[in-house]
Amino acid sequence: MNTFLKNLGLILVVIGAIILIVCFLTGNVNENLPLVGSAALIIAGIITHIVLNKRID
């Protein structure tokens, strides 16, 4: 379980990046919802990664 929690932030960042890549490949770059959603996932992933890796040894 600790391994999953340590990698949770990285998983969120990767999911956000995949959403951005899919939006680029499909040409769906003019809609804000997927772009804001992926940006929120990336920011939440970075914050989660920092916080969880400080608390879990």
KEKOL-118566 format. One line per field, with one value per atom (N, C-alpha, C): residue number from 1; residue in three letters; chain; x, y, z. Coordinates in steps of 0.001 Angstrom, whole numbers. Each point is the difference from the previous one (the first is absolute). Layout:
<sites>
kenu	[NUM ...]
dovo	[ala ...]
keti	[A ...]
X	[X ...]
Y	[Y ...]
Z	[Z ...]
</sites>
This chain:
<sites>
kenu	[1 1 1 2 2 2 3 3 3 4 4 4 5 5 5 6 6 6 7 7 7 8 8 8 9 9 9 10 10 10 11 11 11 12 12 12 13 13 13 14 14 14 15 15 15 16 16 16 17 17 17 18 18 18 19 19 19 20 20 20 21 21 21 22 22 22 23 23 23 24 24 24 25 25 25 26 26 26 27 27 27 28 28 28 29 29 29 30 30 30 31 31 31 32 32 32 33 33 33 34 34 34 35 35 35 36 36 36 37 37 37 38 38 38 39 39 39 40 40 40 41 41 41 42 42 42 43 43 43 44 44 44 45 45 45 46 46 46 47 47 47 48 48 48 49 49 49 50 50 50 51 51 51 52 52 52 53 53 53 54 54 54 55 55 55 56 56 56 57 57 57]
dovo	[met met met asn asn asn thr thr thr phe phe phe leu leu leu lys lys lys asn asn asn leu leu leu gly gly gly leu leu leu ile ile ile leu leu leu val val val val val val ile ile ile gly gly gly ala ala ala ile ile ile ile ile ile leu leu leu ile ile ile val val val cys cys cys phe phe phe leu leu leu thr thr thr gly gly gly asn asn asn val val val asn asn asn glu glu glu asn asn asn leu leu leu pro pro pro leu leu leu val val val gly gly gly ser ser ser ala ala ala ala ala ala leu leu leu ile ile ile ile ile ile ala ala ala gly gly gly ile ile ile ile ile ile thr thr thr his his his ile ile ile val val val leu leu leu asn asn asn lys lys lys arg arg arg ile ile ile asp asp asp]
keti	[A A A A A A A A A A A A A A A A A A A A A A A A A A A A A A A A A A A A A A A A A A A A A A A A A A A A A A A A A A A A A A A A A A A A A A A A A A A A A A A A A A A A A A A A A A A A A A A A A A A A A A A A A A A A A A A A A A A A A A A A A A A A A A A A A A A A A A A A A A A A A A A A A A A A A A A A A A A A A A A A A A A A A A A A A A A]
X	[826 -826 868 1122 883 592 254 540 -1011 -1263 -1039 -127 26 -128 1197 1199 1174 -73 -654 -81 -1298 -882 -1292 157 900 222 504 919 533 -1086 -866 -1102 -939 -308 -874 636 1298 698 -22 219 -1 -1392 -1037 -1372 -298 410 -187 751 1218 775 -631 -532 -668 -1225 -745 -1172 433 1097 506 442 658 456 -1191 -1016 -1191 -729 -82 -637 760 1328 804 -187 10 -105 -1373 -1040 -1346 -355 841 -270 -999 -169 -979 655 754 748 -746 -1162 -755 -1025 -185 -937 767 -545 725 -135 -1096 -238 1078 375 1061 1353 260 1284 104 -1082 4 13 -721 -14 1368 694 1333 991 -130 874 -254 -1261 -324 570 -58 580 1511 651 1456 393 -689 312 -300 -1141 -332 1008 480 997 1324 411 1256 -115 -1106 -201 -106 -741 -138 1346 789 1317 886 -1 825 -485 -1298 -547 154 -355 50 1416 940 1370 678 -516 513 -534 -1221 -635 297 196 239 1494 574 1427 218]
Y	[-1197 1197 1259 -54 1164 283 -1049 200 724 -381 677 1461 265 1376 847 -599 753 362 -846 230 668 319 587 1337 835 1298 -159 -925 -256 -524 -862 -544 1119 937 1120 879 243 815 -700 -1306 -746 -5 -163 41 1373 1067 1345 199 -527 114 -806 -1167 -820 725 659 766 1114 684 1062 -551 -1143 -609 -419 -602 -419 1220 1076 1222 561 -48 491 -858 -1313 -889 33 241 71 1402 972 1369 709 -477 545 1025 931 950 1311 135 1245 -43 -1153 -113 62 728 244 -1109 -734 -989 -1083 -661 -1005 616 1205 639 410 556 388 -1236 -1033 -1235 -651 -39 -599 860 1307 881 -189 -163 -234 -1334 -1034 -1295 99 736 134 761 1089 778 -809 -699 -837 -1134 -546 -1061 479 1194 557 248 596 276 -1302 -975 -1295 -695 60 -637 613 1306 675 -323 110 -204 -1443 -952 -1401 -507 479 -464 614 1101 537 -778 -515 -690 -1483 -629 -1442 -229 -767 -321 -1402]
Z	[0 0 0 732 18 -1370 -778 -1343 -880 112 -780 422 1293 473 -411 -10 -423 -1477 -791 -1443 -440 935 -355 -713 465 -649 -1412 -198 -1333 -928 519 -799 -444 899 -366 -1066 103 -1005 -1352 -13 -1260 -630 805 -531 -609 682 -547 -1304 -84 -1236 -1129 317 -1027 -543 873 -458 -943 332 -881 -1344 -4 -1257 -859 632 -747 -576 777 -509 -1182 49 -1108 -1245 178 -1150 -650 786 -573 -473 260 -427 888 1207 932 934 -588 826 204 -595 135 1113 625 1113 1310 963 1238 1036 -9 1052 78 -1091 135 341 -485 281 1468 539 1410 889 -398 772 63 -1132 6 765 -80 783 1494 377 1411 476 -842 365 168 -883 86 1260 299 1202 1258 17 1153 160 -1104 54 568 -377 525 1496 412 1426 786 -530 667 135 -1040 30 1084 95 1016 1395 233 1353 448 -852 406 190 -808 160 1216 506 1261 1197 -111 1137 49 -1177 -47 -165 893 -98 -483]
</sites>
